[in-house]
Amino acid sequence: MDGSRNPYFFSLSSVWIACCFCFIFVAAELQRFEHPMKAGGSLSFLVIGDWGRKGAYNQSQVAHQMGRVAEKLSIDLVVSTGDNFYKKGLASPYDPNFKHSFTNIYTANGLRKQWYSVLGNHDYRGDVQAQLSPLLRKKDSRWLCLRSFIVNTEIAELFFIDTTPFVDQYFQNPKHQKFDWRGVIPRKKYLSRLLKDLSWALKESVANWKIVIGHHPIRSIGHHGQTKELLVQLLPILEANNVDMYINGHDHCLEHLSSVTSPLQFFTSGGGSKAWKGDFHYLDEDEMKFYYDGQGFMSVELTPTDAKIAFHDVFGKLLHGFDLSKQVYTAM
C-alpha cells in the first residue's frame, strides 16, 4: 500500500459505503461522519460508559437490558463515553479483551448498530493506537473509536471530544499510572487545536440539537466530581454555542444535572459495569435532577423539536426520564 495514502480511509471505504455512511473532511481537523436518521426524521440511540470487564460486575446483565431497550426503540446507533477496556485499555489490536469485553457481550440484534466511542483515562493506560486501529473494524464492523470527531445525523450533531489530556493530574501526579501520550504531546498545542476546532464546528453547526460527548464530567456529584479543567476550558465554549447536552462517563453512576446559567443539560452514563461507589457530593436542588449510584445506561430519542432522555438500571427498570423541547424556525 502507498504509505502516502490514508490506510484508515481505504480500509473502511467498502464497509461505510455498504452501510450508507460517508467519510469526509471539514475545514477543521475534526473528522466528520454522516449517519442517517430514520425515514420519519427521528433518531434514537443508547449511551453506555465504563464497561469493558469481560462481562463481570454485571456488564453482561446491563448489555442484556440494553438489547431489550434497543429493540423497543429501534435505535440507530450506540455511543460509548469511554473507559472501554479495563484496567489498562488494549495491549494491541490483537488483544483478546476486545472480543471478550465487546464482541461477545453486546450480542443482541438491537445492538448490532454502529458504535461511536471516545477514549477514557483507563484506555490511555494501554496502547491507545490499538483502539484507534482500523484492524478492530475487521474483527467487528460496529467498532469506531477516534480521539475527537463529529457524527452528523441531520437533526443532531454529536461532537465527540478527547477529555483525558485536559486533566492536569495525569501529567503532574500520575503516581503508579502510566499513560500512552503518543499523539498528544506537545499537550498545550494539542488542547489548543482541539478547542479551536470544536469551537469552529459548533459555531458552524445548523443542527437542531448539539450534543457534546466526552469521558470526563464537567459537572458531577459522583465519586470523581467535577473536572476543573473542563469547567474553565470547555464549558464556556459549550455555553457560547448553545449546546443542548453534555454527556460523559468516568463517574460510575447515572446522573442528570441542569445548568443554572444556560439551557445546557449534563448527563452521566458511566454505569456499564462496576459501580456502587457509595459516595457523592452535595449540590443545590436547582441543579441536581437525578442521581443513581449503580449500574445501567441511558437512552436518547430525538425529533426536530423534542428530546426524550431516560435512564435504565441493570434490571431494565426506568429510573428517570426528562423531556426537552425547542422551537424550530424555518425561512420564510
C-alpha positions as CSV (number, residue, x, y, z in Angstrom):
1,M,0.0,0.0,0.0
2,D,1.2,3.5,-0.8
3,G,2.4,5.0,2.5
4,S,1.3,8.5,1.5
5,R,-2.3,7.3,1.4
6,N,-4.6,7.2,4.4
7,P,-4.9,3.5,5.3
8,Y,-7.8,4.2,7.7
9,F,-9.9,5.6,4.8
10,F,-9.3,2.8,2.4
11,S,-9.8,0.0,4.9
12,L,-13.2,1.4,5.9
13,S,-14.5,2.5,2.5
14,S,-16.3,-0.6,1.4
15,V,-17.9,-1.0,4.8
16,W,-19.1,2.5,5.1
17,I,-20.5,2.6,1.6
18,A,-22.4,-0.6,2.2
19,C,-23.8,0.9,5.4
20,C,-24.7,4.2,3.8
21,F,-22.1,6.2,5.8
22,C,-20.0,8.8,4.3
23,F,-16.5,9.8,5.5
24,I,-15.5,13.4,4.7
25,F,-13.1,16.1,5.9
26,V,-14.1,19.5,7.2
27,A,-12.0,22.7,7.2
28,A,-11.0,22.0,10.8
29,E,-9.2,18.9,11.9
30,L,-12.2,17.1,13.4
31,Q,-13.3,14.2,11.2
32,R,-16.9,14.1,10.3
33,F,-19.2,11.1,9.8
34,E,-22.6,11.2,8.3
35,H,-25.1,8.8,9.9
36,P,-28.6,8.5,8.6
37,M,-31.6,9.2,10.8
38,K,-34.9,7.3,10.5
39,A,-37.1,7.9,7.4
40,G,-39.6,9.7,9.5
41,G,-37.0,12.3,10.6
42,S,-36.2,11.0,14.1
43,L,-33.1,9.5,15.8
44,S,-32.7,7.2,18.8
45,F,-29.5,5.9,20.5
46,L,-28.2,4.4,23.7
47,V,-25.3,5.7,25.8
48,I,-23.0,3.4,27.8
49,G,-19.8,4.1,29.6
50,D,-17.1,2.5,31.8
51,W,-18.0,-1.0,30.7
52,G,-15.2,-3.4,29.4
53,R,-14.7,-6.0,32.1
54,K,-15.2,-9.3,30.2
55,G,-18.8,-9.5,31.3
56,A,-18.0,-9.1,35.1
57,Y,-19.6,-6.7,37.5
58,N,-23.0,-7.1,35.8
59,Q,-21.6,-5.9,32.4
60,S,-23.4,-8.8,30.7
61,Q,-26.7,-8.1,32.6
62,V,-26.5,-4.4,31.6
63,A,-25.8,-5.5,28.0
64,H,-28.9,-7.7,28.0
65,Q,-31.2,-4.9,29.1
66,M,-29.6,-2.6,26.5
67,G,-30.6,-5.1,23.9
68,R,-34.2,-5.1,25.0
69,V,-34.4,-1.3,25.0
70,A,-32.6,-1.1,21.7
71,E,-35.2,-3.3,20.1
72,K,-38.1,-1.4,21.6
73,L,-36.7,2.0,20.4
74,S,-35.3,0.7,17.1
75,I,-32.1,2.5,17.8
76,D,-29.9,3.9,15.1
77,L,-26.5,3.9,16.9
78,V,-24.7,3.4,20.2
79,V,-22.5,5.9,22.0
80,S,-19.7,4.9,24.4
81,T,-18.4,7.5,26.8
82,G,-15.0,5.8,27.3
83,D,-13.1,3.5,29.6
84,N,-13.9,0.9,27.1
85,F,-11.5,-1.8,28.3
86,Y,-10.3,-2.2,31.9
87,K,-8.0,-1.8,33.5
88,K,-5.4,-0.7,31.0
89,G,-7.1,-0.5,27.7
90,L,-5.9,-2.8,25.0
91,A,-2.4,-4.1,24.7
92,S,-2.6,-4.3,20.9
93,P,-5.2,-4.6,18.1
94,Y,-5.0,-8.4,18.7
95,D,-5.8,-8.2,22.4
96,P,-8.5,-10.9,23.2
97,N,-10.0,-8.4,25.6
98,F,-11.7,-6.7,22.6
99,K,-13.6,-9.9,21.8
100,H,-14.3,-10.9,25.5
101,S,-15.4,-7.4,26.6
102,F,-17.2,-6.1,23.4
103,T,-18.0,-8.6,20.6
104,N,-19.0,-11.4,22.9
105,I,-21.0,-9.2,25.3
106,Y,-23.1,-6.9,23.1
107,T,-24.7,-9.6,21.0
108,A,-28.3,-8.6,20.9
109,N,-29.8,-7.9,17.5
110,G,-30.8,-4.4,18.6
111,L,-27.1,-3.6,19.4
112,R,-25.8,-4.6,16.0
113,K,-25.6,-0.9,15.1
114,Q,-22.7,1.4,14.6
115,W,-20.9,2.1,17.9
116,Y,-19.1,5.5,18.3
117,S,-16.6,5.6,21.1
118,V,-14.2,8.0,22.8
119,L,-11.2,7.2,24.9
120,G,-11.3,7.2,28.7
121,N,-8.4,7.5,31.1
122,H,-8.1,3.7,31.5
123,D,-7.9,3.4,27.7
124,Y,-4.9,5.8,27.8
125,R,-3.1,3.4,30.1
126,G,-2.9,0.8,27.3
127,D,-1.9,1.1,23.7
128,V,-4.1,3.9,22.5
129,Q,-3.3,3.2,18.9
130,A,-4.8,-0.2,19.3
131,Q,-8.3,1.1,19.9
132,L,-8.0,3.6,17.1
133,S,-6.7,0.9,14.7
134,P,-8.9,0.0,11.7
135,L,-7.9,-3.6,12.3
136,L,-10.5,-3.7,15.0
137,R,-13.2,-3.0,12.4
138,K,-12.1,-6.1,10.6
139,K,-12.8,-8.0,13.8
140,D,-16.1,-6.2,14.5
141,S,-17.5,-3.8,11.9
142,R,-19.6,-2.0,14.6
143,W,-16.5,-0.5,16.2
144,L,-15.3,3.0,15.6
145,C,-13.1,4.9,18.1
146,L,-11.3,8.1,17.5
147,R,-9.8,10.8,19.7
148,S,-12.2,13.5,18.6
149,F,-14.7,13.6,15.8
150,I,-18.2,14.6,14.7
151,V,-21.3,12.5,13.8
152,N,-23.9,14.4,11.8
153,T,-27.4,12.9,11.7
154,E,-29.1,16.0,10.2
155,I,-31.3,16.7,13.1
156,A,-28.5,16.3,15.6
157,E,-24.7,16.7,15.6
158,L,-22.7,14.6,18.1
159,F,-19.3,16.1,18.9
160,F,-17.0,13.5,20.5
161,I,-14.2,15.1,22.5
162,D,-11.0,13.6,23.9
163,T,-11.1,14.8,27.5
164,T,-8.3,12.8,29.2
165,P,-5.4,15.1,28.0
166,F,-7.2,18.0,29.8
167,V,-6.7,16.6,33.2
168,D,-3.5,18.0,34.9
169,Q,-3.3,15.2,37.4
170,Y,-2.5,12.6,34.8
171,F,0.6,14.6,33.8
172,Q,1.7,16.2,37.1
173,N,0.9,13.4,39.6
174,P,0.3,10.1,37.8
175,K,1.5,8.1,40.8
176,H,1.8,4.5,39.7
177,Q,-0.2,5.0,36.5
178,K,1.5,5.2,33.1
179,F,-0.3,6.8,30.1
180,D,0.3,6.5,26.4
181,W,0.5,10.1,25.3
182,R,1.6,9.5,21.7
183,G,-0.3,11.9,19.5
184,V,-1.0,14.2,22.4
185,I,2.5,15.7,23.1
186,P,3.1,18.6,23.0
187,R,0.0,18.8,25.2
188,K,-0.6,22.6,25.1
189,K,-0.7,22.6,21.3
190,Y,-2.9,19.5,21.2
191,L,-5.5,21.0,23.5
192,S,-5.4,24.5,21.9
193,R,-6.1,23.0,18.4
194,L,-8.8,20.7,19.8
195,L,-10.7,23.6,21.5
196,K,-10.3,25.8,18.4
197,D,-11.6,23.1,16.1
198,L,-14.6,22.3,18.4
199,S,-15.5,26.0,18.8
200,W,-15.4,26.4,15.0
201,A,-17.5,23.3,14.4
202,L,-20.1,24.2,17.0
203,K,-20.4,27.7,15.6
204,E,-20.9,26.4,12.1
205,S,-23.4,23.7,13.1
206,V,-27.0,24.2,11.9
207,A,-28.3,21.0,13.6
208,N,-31.5,21.2,15.7
209,W,-29.6,19.5,18.5
210,K,-26.0,20.0,19.5
211,I,-24.7,17.2,21.8
212,V,-21.1,17.1,23.1
213,I,-19.7,13.8,24.4
214,G,-16.6,13.2,26.4
215,H,-15.3,10.8,29.0
216,H,-14.8,13.2,32.0
217,P,-17.7,15.1,33.5
218,I,-17.8,18.9,33.5
219,R,-20.3,18.8,36.4
220,S,-20.9,15.8,38.6
221,I,-21.7,14.9,42.2
222,G,-20.3,11.4,41.8
223,H,-17.1,9.9,43.2
224,H,-14.7,11.9,40.9
225,G,-16.8,15.1,40.9
226,Q,-16.5,18.0,38.5
227,T,-13.4,18.3,36.3
228,K,-12.0,21.8,37.0
229,E,-10.0,21.9,33.7
230,L,-13.2,21.3,31.7
231,L,-15.1,23.9,33.7
232,V,-12.5,26.5,32.7
233,Q,-11.6,25.5,29.2
234,L,-14.6,23.6,27.7
235,L,-17.8,24.8,29.4
236,P,-17.5,28.4,28.1
237,I,-17.3,27.1,24.6
238,L,-20.4,24.9,25.0
239,E,-22.4,27.7,26.6
240,A,-21.4,30.3,23.9
241,N,-22.5,28.0,21.1
242,N,-25.9,26.9,22.6
243,V,-25.0,23.3,23.2
244,D,-28.1,21.3,24.4
245,M,-26.4,18.4,26.2
246,Y,-23.0,17.3,27.5
247,I,-22.8,13.5,28.0
248,N,-20.0,11.8,29.9
249,G,-18.9,8.7,31.8
250,H,-16.0,8.4,34.3
251,D,-18.2,8.5,37.4
252,H,-19.7,5.0,37.6
253,C,-23.2,6.2,38.0
254,L,-26.3,7.6,36.2
255,E,-26.8,11.3,36.7
256,H,-28.6,14.3,35.4
257,L,-27.6,17.9,36.4
258,S,-29.1,21.1,35.0
259,S,-27.1,24.3,34.4
260,V,-28.4,27.4,36.2
261,T,-26.6,29.8,33.8
262,S,-27.7,28.3,30.4
263,P,-30.1,25.7,28.9
264,L,-27.2,23.1,28.9
265,Q,-28.0,19.7,30.5
266,F,-25.3,17.5,32.0
267,F,-25.8,13.7,31.7
268,T,-23.5,11.0,33.1
269,S,-23.8,7.4,31.8
270,G,-21.0,5.5,33.4
271,G,-22.8,2.5,34.8
272,G,-21.8,0.0,32.3
273,S,-20.2,-2.5,34.8
274,K,-18.6,-1.8,38.1
275,A,-20.4,0.8,40.2
276,W,-21.8,1.4,43.7
277,K,-19.0,3.7,44.9
278,G,-21.2,4.8,47.8
279,D,-20.2,8.5,47.9
280,F,-21.4,11.7,46.3
281,H,-21.0,15.5,46.7
282,Y,-23.7,17.9,47.7
283,L,-25.3,20.1,45.1
284,D,-28.1,22.6,45.0
285,E,-31.5,21.1,44.3
286,D,-32.0,23.5,41.3
287,E,-29.1,21.8,39.6
288,M,-29.4,18.2,40.7
289,K,-32.3,16.4,38.8
290,F,-31.3,12.8,39.3
291,Y,-28.5,10.6,40.7
292,Y,-28.2,6.8,40.9
293,D,-25.1,5.2,42.3
294,G,-25.5,2.0,40.3
295,Q,-25.3,0.2,37.0
296,G,-27.3,1.0,33.9
297,F,-27.4,3.0,30.8
298,M,-29.1,6.0,29.0
299,S,-31.4,6.2,26.0
300,V,-32.0,9.3,23.8
301,E,-34.9,9.8,21.4
302,L,-34.8,12.9,19.2
303,T,-37.2,14.6,16.8
304,P,-36.5,18.1,15.3
305,T,-38.4,19.7,18.2
306,D,-38.3,17.2,21.1
307,A,-35.8,15.2,23.0
308,K,-36.6,12.4,25.4
309,I,-33.9,11.2,27.7
310,A,-34.2,8.1,30.0
311,F,-32.0,6.2,32.4
312,H,-32.5,2.4,32.8
313,D,-31.0,0.2,35.5
314,V,-29.4,-3.3,35.3
315,F,-32.9,-4.9,35.6
316,G,-34.4,-2.7,32.8
317,K,-36.3,-0.5,35.2
318,L,-36.9,3.1,34.1
319,L,-35.3,5.2,36.8
320,H,-35.6,8.8,35.4
321,G,-37.0,10.5,32.4
322,F,-36.5,14.0,31.1
323,D,-38.1,15.8,28.1
324,L,-36.7,18.8,26.2
325,S,-38.5,20.9,23.6
326,K,-37.4,23.7,21.3
327,Q,-38.9,25.8,18.6
328,V,-37.7,25.2,15.1
329,Y,-37.6,28.2,12.9
330,T,-37.9,28.0,9.1
331,A,-37.1,30.5,6.5
332,M,-40.0,32.5,5.0
